[in-house]
Amino acid sequence: MTIPSELAAYLAGAIDSDGSIGIRRSTYAARVKGDARQATYSERICLKQVTPEIPRLLKETFGGSLMLQKPSATQGRPLYYWEATNKVASDALAVMLPYLRVKRAQAENALALRASKSRPRSETHAHRQAVETMARWGATMVRRLEVSADTIAEREAIYARAKELNRVGI
């Protein structure tokens, strides 16, 4: 992805001031759907502002999702909300990393998760797991690779680091 350095620096400044960088941990597939035994982890970057210019510029530059959120206060204004996850988020962070000052550690942590997810499956997965799922027309078998315990521990440590970096308070 080639983006002019001035634009990358400008967007990094916006993320430093009004953005958030973190890791999302989801156990939905294991808890609700029942077709997984492990959590999934995804990189996440977002920005909320009352004016649409920068959220739209982030969407045009990197992709992701752009939404309008209802105001949280009774007299508040709606917020323009941009969010990118997984590969889109890590690609955006890689471009902005040289210019991030306040949230550089969060960006490096999210990129560490991407590095873990980008390794060959032969290094990160233990074995195949057969999971039975119920479709509308009957039972089917779905084969999945199960992530190794070492890889899960590594990703859980990255997630814990993200929680620590984004902790509120002193």
LINJO-V850592 format. One line per field, one symbol per residue. phi: phi as a letter, one per 30 degrees, with the letter a starting at -180 (. if undefined). burial: + if it has 9 or more other C-alpha atoms within 8 Angstrom, else -. A space follows every 10 residues. Layout:
# LINJO-V850592
phi = ???
burial = ???
This chain:
# LINJO-V850592
phi = .cbedddddd dddddedbcb babccccedd dcdicbcbdc bbdbbbabbd cdededdddd dcjjbbbccd ddcdcdcdcd bcbbbhdddd ddddddedcd cdcddddddd ddddddddde ddcccdadbc bcbccdckdb cccbdcdddd dddddddddd dddddcdcjc
burial = -------++- ++++++-+++ +++++-+-++ ----++--+- +++++++++- ---+++-++- -+++-+---- +------+++ ++++++-+++ +++-+++-++ --++-+++++ ++++-+---- ---+++---- +++------- ----++++-- ++--+--++- +++-------
